[in-house]
Amino acid sequence: MPRLRRSARERRLKPKLNAEVWAWLNGKPEEELSTAGRWAVYILEGPAVHAWRPPDGPPDRVDQFWDRVYEAVENGDLEVAEDVEHNFADPPLVDLEQFGGAA
């Protein structure tokens, strides 16, 4: 029983990505997203991305951020879920420091 509780707790602690954002990352046009989905993209691209300085400079940091998010989902470090609401106060979805540090 403790093993089941531990694995459930670990699943709850794993960061989650809104399913609509994942669909957008896989090519769904932004116009087809709900208002909540578009807001989620806007919020996730917000402070964390704009404070981050990737190793090869700021010009394409938004694209690099989304590449990191995509990789995190593919690697199983980030879970996709339907019932996720993203807020500006949430911690970043991916550890930006491991990819070259924050500002």
C-alpha positions as CSV (number, residue, x, y, z in Angstrom):
1,M,0.0,0.0,0.0
2,P,2.7,2.6,0.8
3,R,4.3,2.0,-2.6
4,L,1.0,2.9,-4.3
5,R,0.6,6.0,-2.2
6,R,4.2,7.0,-3.0
7,S,3.7,6.6,-6.8
8,A,0.4,8.5,-6.6
9,R,2.1,11.4,-4.8
10,E,4.9,11.4,-7.3
11,R,2.3,11.6,-10.2
12,R,0.6,14.6,-8.5
13,L,4.0,16.4,-8.1
14,K,4.9,16.0,-11.8
15,P,4.3,19.2,-13.7
16,K,1.4,19.1,-16.1
17,L,0.7,20.8,-19.4
18,N,-2.7,21.8,-20.6
19,A,-3.9,19.3,-23.3
20,E,-4.9,22.2,-25.7
21,V,-1.4,23.6,-25.4
22,W,0.0,20.2,-26.3
23,A,-2.4,20.0,-29.4
24,W,-1.1,23.5,-30.4
25,L,2.5,22.3,-30.1
26,N,1.6,19.5,-32.4
27,G,0.3,21.8,-35.1
28,K,-3.3,22.7,-34.2
29,P,-3.9,26.3,-35.4
30,E,-4.1,28.9,-32.6
31,E,-7.5,30.0,-34.1
32,E,-8.9,26.6,-33.3
33,L,-8.0,26.7,-29.6
34,S,-10.5,27.8,-27.0
35,T,-10.1,31.1,-25.3
36,A,-8.7,29.2,-22.3
37,G,-6.2,27.4,-24.5
38,R,-5.0,30.7,-26.0
39,W,-4.6,32.2,-22.6
40,A,-2.6,29.2,-21.4
41,V,-0.2,29.7,-24.3
42,Y,0.1,33.4,-23.5
43,I,0.7,32.7,-19.8
44,L,3.3,30.0,-20.4
45,E,5.2,32.3,-22.7
46,G,5.1,35.0,-20.1
47,P,7.6,35.8,-17.3
48,A,9.5,32.6,-17.2
49,V,10.4,32.7,-20.9
50,H,11.1,36.4,-21.1
51,A,13.4,36.2,-18.0
52,W,15.3,33.3,-19.4
53,R,18.5,33.8,-21.4
54,P,19.3,30.8,-23.4
55,P,22.9,29.9,-24.1
56,D,22.8,31.1,-27.7
57,G,21.0,34.4,-27.0
58,P,17.6,35.9,-26.7
59,P,16.3,36.2,-30.3
60,D,14.5,32.8,-30.5
61,R,14.1,32.1,-26.8
62,V,10.3,31.6,-27.2
63,D,10.9,28.9,-29.8
64,Q,13.6,27.3,-27.7
65,F,11.3,27.3,-24.6
66,W,8.6,25.5,-26.5
67,D,11.2,23.0,-27.8
68,R,12.2,22.3,-24.2
69,V,8.5,21.8,-23.2
70,Y,8.0,19.5,-26.2
71,E,11.1,17.5,-25.2
72,A,10.0,17.3,-21.6
73,V,6.6,15.8,-22.6
74,E,8.3,13.3,-25.0
75,N,10.7,12.3,-22.2
76,G,8.0,11.8,-19.7
77,D,9.1,14.7,-17.5
78,L,5.9,16.7,-18.1
79,E,2.5,15.2,-18.2
80,V,-0.4,16.3,-20.5
81,A,-3.7,16.7,-18.8
82,E,-7.2,18.0,-19.7
83,D,-8.0,19.7,-16.4
84,V,-4.9,21.9,-16.0
85,E,-5.2,25.7,-15.6
86,H,-1.9,27.6,-15.9
87,N,-1.3,30.8,-13.9
88,F,1.4,33.4,-13.9
89,A,2.3,32.4,-10.3
90,D,3.0,28.8,-11.3
91,P,6.6,27.6,-11.4
92,P,8.1,27.1,-14.9
93,L,7.1,23.9,-16.7
94,V,10.7,23.0,-17.4
95,D,13.9,23.7,-15.4
96,L,15.3,26.6,-17.4
97,E,18.6,26.6,-15.4
98,Q,19.5,23.2,-16.8
99,F,19.3,24.7,-20.3
100,G,21.6,27.6,-19.7
101,G,20.3,29.5,-16.7
102,A,17.8,32.3,-16.0
103,A,18.4,36.0,-16.4
